[in-house]
Amino acid sequence: MNSMKNIFSSLVVAGLLVSGSPALFAKDSPAIDLAKQLNNAFIEVSDKVSPSVVVITVEMKESAADEEGADSQWGDLLPPELRKRFFGEGQGGGRRNPHAQPQARRSVARGSGVVLTEDGYILTNNHVVENAQKITVRFRDSKSFTAEVKGRDPQSDLAVIKINAKGLPAAKMADSDAVRIGEFAIAIGAPFDLDYSVTVGHISAKGRSFEGQFVAEGMGNYFDQDFIQTDASINPGNSGGPLVNLYGEVVAINTMIRGLGTGIGFAVPSNLAKVVFEHLIKEGKFDRSRIGIEIRGLKEDIEYHDSVPGVEDGVIVGGIAPDGPAAKSSLKAGDIITAVDGALVKSARQLKEQIAYKKVGQTVTLDVARPSGNKVQNVKVKVKTEAIPGEDTAKGKKGIASNTEGEASSYGLTVKSLTSELADQFNVDVDKGVIVTAVDPDSVAERKGIRPGDVITEVNRQPVTNLKTFREALKSVDQKRGVIINFLSKGTSRFTVLKEE
């Protein structure tokens, strides 16, 4: 009898297993529970942030003969000067009749934005609203408002628009410096006119930039900043919308993509966006600061890095502009800046941003490691910032190569003691040093940027006043380590490292 009961029980259990009775699956597995929690997190983020996201419609007038159509599906992705760079030739707009006469027409472009204050200040991209004649803002609940531009910053591609409303749901900005590569990222916007689309991905990279390694601090080009890279799907219409984390905080403002379907999108970090936003509200523009130096990361210059004992990170002062604030301070070419107002800097870009975001006219304190012989002095240098000029108008005359005999070195230089006649010939306003009268083509000196008319003032950090001191300084040069040359070029103090090849 017991045997029969056991068999029956086994059959019942087997039957339950085969039939997949819910009784055995009343509780989800830990993995399913975790997936549900993540699923709910995405839903919560969408519900939390979407009320703060707006769809922006911009009306503008332009010529039908324009090369790029603003109402094309590409119109909102990039400013005109960058569209070809990221998408290639011929993707900017539709075909036109080459015989058609240009006609003024009203075109429509769309983008996204995010509300950052309850009284109606909205952050978006500059390229979304820069040519606007009329701006309409629509919320998820279909309420619409007419907006006006309060300020634009083309360099960061950010703009602030304002609507007349109160009690709006304002999004919270995150600390983009704390964002980690690999964490979830959620984009909300209106790609391809598909309003309030939510896409999920990750933070793919930080610190993406689109310029060379050597930069002139205070002389930035367009998009002279870092971007956050994401694989969350971003398409035309997402521009100006938020990229948020799992807490519903804005970590960046979606700005551009590199090819459709590539999973490579770029967004302006929230920390920069916050700074620009505040300036645009108060002043309608964002004046960046500079101190007038040329810089490069210490680790980018292997030769100089190896010549400086005990300093691993920092930014080299490669040159000092004669008319800039740094020229009035004790800062020297060859100094290594390690911190700005106590904040460590390890790259040229970090230093540039630290200075740029300071208030114009503010005095900053630089922690400087100054090589002196085989030692390093740690000093503090105070410099008062000034506004970055809208255009660098400084111009200098080119040096005239001389065929007169001078002191030729194996680095490809011909130099002579500086005299008043040579100073007049090369148009230099210096009374001490040796002047470069010729540079051999394809020599080490030429590749390092030394030109006729430059005045050498130091060799291996030893002052050079004439040809005799120049020769003596070269005698102590370690050929393996190279020689450090400090020189004046068109009035700018510079330095470089020369090694025989």
Secondary structure, 3 states (H helix, E strand, C coil): CHHHHHHHHHHHHHHHHHHCCHHHHCCCCHHHHHHHHHHHHHHHHHHHHHHHEEEEEEEEEEECCCCCCCCCCCCCCCCHHHHHHHHCCCCCCCCCCCCCCCCEEEEEEEEEEEECCCCCEEEEEHHHHCCCCEEEEECCCCCEEEEEEEEEECCCCEEEEECCCCCCCCCEECCHHHCCCCCEEEEEECHHHCCCEEEEEEEEEEEECCCCCCEECCCCCCCCCCEEEECCCCCCCCCCCEEECCCCEEEEEEEEECCCCCCCEEEEEHHHHHHHHHHHHHHCCCCCEECCEEEEEHHHCHHHHHHCCCCCCCEEEEEECCCCHHHHCCCCCCCEEEEECCEECCCHHHHHHHHHCCCCCCEEEEEEEEEECCEEEEEEEEEECEECCCCCCCCCCCCCCCCCCCEECCCCEEEEECCHHHHHHHCCCCCCCEEEEEECCCCHHHHCCCCCCCEEEEECCEECCCHHHHHHHHHCCECCCEEEEEEEECCEEEEEEECCC
